[in-house]
Amino acid sequence: MKIRKLPLCILLALSCAAMLFAGGSQESTAATVTDNLNAEGLPILKEKETFTIAVQQTSALKTPEERLCVQIAEEETNIHIEWMEIPASAWEEKINIMASTGTLPDAIIGEAYLDRNYELFAPLDELIDQYAPHVKARLEAREDYQRALKMPDGKIHALPNGDESTQIRIPTHTWINKAWLDKLGLNMPTNTDELREVLMAFKTQDPNGNGIADEIPFAFETGWNWATSIKNFIGAFGVVENSEHVFMDGNTVVMSALQPEYYEMLKYMHGLYEDGLINDDCFTVSSDQFSALSGGKNIVGMFVGYRNTNCLGQSNPGDFVALPVISSPVSEGVVGAVMPTRVGGFAISADCKNPAALVRWYDYLNSTLENALLWGRGERGFVWEIQEDENGKHPVFIYRTEEEYKEKGGYLSNAEYRAAESFAGNTPAVWWGDYDVDIIYEGDWPADSKLAAVIRDLPYAVYGLPVGTATEENSNRRAILLVDIENYLTKFMADSIINGIDDAKWQAHLETMKDLKADEYVQLCQEFVNSLDS
């Protein structure tokens, strides 16, 4: 049985209450803390207090203290933050050491590994009710957050952080060379048979017009990763892949690699490989090699990636459009998507001396569109503005050239600027999904083909496991089983696509999955899903 430490502020409050009931008249530290907190309005604290917050380092060019968003927040709230920056490569190790040694900072922005640590962080439900009206309204309007934020004890121990942008709802798209389709007089394929014909034409009809058979009809990097894998391309067969190897059919957990449609997918993919329609080094190419696959030449007909601008080193990203969700003989087609829900990103230590102040600070950060832009994009007037009309406030994104980024601070790109001047995708001022509505693009912003593709494809979405926190026992056991399942499936998919598969090999695969306790793994996933509704 675990013994959970009460937050210091609660212990002090209890001590104070005991003295009052006993007729004591001594002033307590808890009373001082309470007296210093404004229950509403700004500043949050009457007199400045200092809190320590751990955050993952996003840039070596500027510290958090140098960012305008931090400076403005301190001036308006009277909350001074001592930032504990931790490199991404050391994050998990550092958090685990602090958790195990009882040396956690007042709060953490980022992954707190709540499945094993949630008892070390303060329960926030009552504090949200009392001190966080903006956050409370958002959580009450979102069923996904009502499920996802609940820890195994039924309480909220952490709040969202990061970015709910619509574009990241479907990280992986397949991008096809529309210029090649037009040159060869081909229609956009709508099913797997038509796609095979298109890829064969890309291989044999010299669509780049250089008289050399150097075309790569279809390029991908691996079976499943964030953006450059075939995990969504195989949705034509009614199954998708992801790092957990399961997806949801309603409230039922389904393991893709156990379905007969997965077998049909592997046979189809092997046919593409056998006919030379896939890059030879799929499954072995490094990420760096894949991103530069074309060598600056116009040789790729179709590829998988986050955006069409990630076109493997080619100079013609505008030629690529998102392939529609296509069907196959066994399915009308689906696409793997992720919920926008962000959890585990802002957790307050149970030993924090004044958690109410930090809950109010978080609510302040999440009270306006301006704060979301300032903390997640950089200073106002350079890459963003606000336009207000009778329908409300609209974010305006300002296009800047490479030269303008260099003049601003020696930055090489928007990504580098954003990482230095804001908290980017790790911001505690959440970029809520409704902020994506009615964005105005100023200047030479290219059309957002990624956003258009996501909006088009979301009706076909299937999702992986819902966001939430499992019990430590459930999480640990799943992780143990997943190691062997992951290693096996990585080899199995690559071997099946490259060397082929038949009925005997498929049956042997199913037996191997039994030996690897895939059924137990699926059951544990189902128990986790069920626990979110209990």
KASUL-V739303 format. One record per backbone hydrogen bond with DSSP energy under -0.5 kcal/mol. NH is the residue of the N-H (numbers start at 1). CO is the residue of the C=O. Records with the same first field share a line. If there is no record, write none. Layout:
# KASUL-V739303
NH->CO ; CO
This chain:
# KASUL-V739303
4->2
8->350
9->352
10->7
11->7
12->8
13->9
14->10
15->11
16->12
17->13
18->14
19->15
20->16
21->17
22->18
23->20
24->19
32->28
33->29
34->30
35->31
36->32
37->33 ; 34
38->44
39->37
45->77
46->36
49->78
51->80
53->82
54->107
55->84
56->109
57->86
66->63
67->64
71->67
72->68
73->69
74->70
75->71
76->72
77->73
78->74
80->49 ; 78
82->51 ; 80
83->81
84->53
85->83
86->55
90->87
91->87 ; 88
94->90
95->91
96->92
97->93
98->94
99->95
100->96
101->97
102->98 ; 99
103->98
106->52
107->52
108->347
109->54
110->108 ; 345
112->344
116->113
117->113
118->114
120->117
121->118
122->348
124->156
128->124
129->125
130->126
131->127
132->128
136->132
137->133
138->134
139->135
140->136
141->137
142->139
143->141
146->142
147->143
148->144
149->145
150->147
151->155
154->151
157->149 ; 155
159->346
162->427
164->431
168->165
169->166
170->167
173->171 ; 305
175->173 ; 303
176->321
177->301
178->176 ; 319
179->319
181->177
182->178
183->179
184->180
185->181 ; 182
186->181
192->327
195->191
196->192
197->193
198->194
199->195
200->196
201->197
202->198
203->199
204->200
205->201
207->202
209->206
214->212
216->299
217->215
218->277
219->302
221->228
222->228
230->222
234->230
235->232
236->233
237->234
238->235
239->234
241->231
245->242
247->254
248->463
249->252
250->248
251->249
252->249
254->247
256->245 ; 254
258->255
259->256
262->259
263->259
264->260
265->261
266->262
267->263
268->264
269->265
270->266
271->267
272->268
273->269
274->270
275->271
276->273
277->272
279->218
282->279
283->221
284->281
285->281
290->286
291->287
292->288 ; 289
293->290
294->312
295->292
297->294
299->297
301->216
302->216
303->175
304->219
305->173
310->307
311->309
312->310
314->311
319->316
320->317
321->176
323->174
327->190
328->331
331->328
334->235
335->460
337->462
338->169
343->341
345->159
346->159
347->108
349->106
350->120
352->349
355->352
357->354
358->354
359->355
360->356
361->357
362->358
363->359
364->360
365->361
366->362
367->364
372->368
373->369
374->370
375->371
376->372
377->373
378->373 ; 374
381->384
382->379
383->379
385->396
387->394
389->392
392->389
394->387
396->385
397->395 ; 440
398->383 ; 396
399->397 ; 442
405->401
406->402
407->403
408->404
409->405
410->406
411->405
417->413
418->414
419->415
420->416
421->417
422->418
423->375
426->423
427->424
430->428
431->162
432->430
435->432
436->433
437->434
439->436
440->395
442->397 ; 440
449->447
452->448
453->449
454->450
455->451
456->452
457->453
458->454
460->457
461->458
462->335
464->337
469->150
470->468
475->471
476->472
477->473
478->474
479->475
480->476
481->477
482->478
483->479
484->480
485->481
486->482
487->483
488->484
489->485
490->486
491->487
492->488
493->489
494->490
495->491
496->492
497->493
498->494
499->495
500->495 ; 496
506->502
507->503
508->504
509->505
510->506
511->507
512->508
513->509
514->510
515->511
516->512
517->514
518->513
521->517
522->518
523->519
524->520
525->521
526->522
527->523
528->524
529->525
530->526
531->527
532->528 ; 529
533->530
534->531
